[in-house]
Amino acid sequence: MARRTEAHPDNTPGPFFVDRTCIDCGTCYQFAPGIFVDGGDHARVQAQPVEAAARLRASMALVACPVGSIGTDDKAAIAEATKSFPHPLAETVSFCGYTSDKSFGAWSYLIHRPEGNVLVDSPRAAEPLMKNLEALGGVAMLVLSHRDDVADHEAYHDRFGCERIMHRGDGIPGMERLVDGDAPIELAEDLLLIPTPGHTAGSVCLLHRGFLFTGDHLWWNPDKGRLSASKAYNWHSWAQQLDSLEKLLAFDFTWVLPGHGSIHRASSPAAMRTDLEVAIRVLRSL
Ligand code: SF4
């Protein structure tokens, strides 16, 4: 629970504030940009929301925050915000909100499929989210992009009986399925698991109908205006991560949906390929 007495002094005065417990995961200013911004090593409120839609958005960011660092005196939209995840992003994909401090606020996503819904990485085991997932048909499969973003996977498995899938390179105990090797694996006609070792030994991306879920392998950096990856936050092999980025040039996708960093949508697979080539060129020069 955020405390007004601990609020950062650079918040714009008003009902919403961010306090000193913020871990700067980025969730609030990626989900509600303009209201929240990156204040350096923490988030801050840049503009207090006024319209009902903006107040709901800010309240949803509060709910999504992994460590409860956002507070507000305006409780009007909190009840609705609590019930608003998964939040639709596009077509068959929603953002689960309710990020977990166990994965440093990494984003997880729901793929809505008649054959069975897929959760990509684990959100916090929050009852309002689980109830909504139940109403949406439950979770058939939980694909874990890498070892850092497994959060409350046991709770999701216990509730929905979902098959948990990850690469053996990062394999943690309890998975129903561990995949091996570097070759893409078809989990279903619309789900392709692409091993992309580098950030960790067992990092994978998941491709679903033009949406590429990338974990911590690749994201959009709005400050640099390009796709990016981090040499500083590489836990296994930077050289391998660069090679795994090259590997993605062989696939068609228009969306990059990361665990951390911003979402990117390109106008076409060719435009995304160009964006990726630019990023690889820059990252190889570091
Ligand atoms: S979501 Fe919470 S922890 Fe993450 S940047 Fe915002 S206030 Fe900080």
Residues whose N, C-alpha, C, O or C-beta is under 5 A from the ligand:
A	BS01	SF4	V18 C22 I23 D24 C25 G26 T27 C28 A43 A61 C65 P66 S69 I70
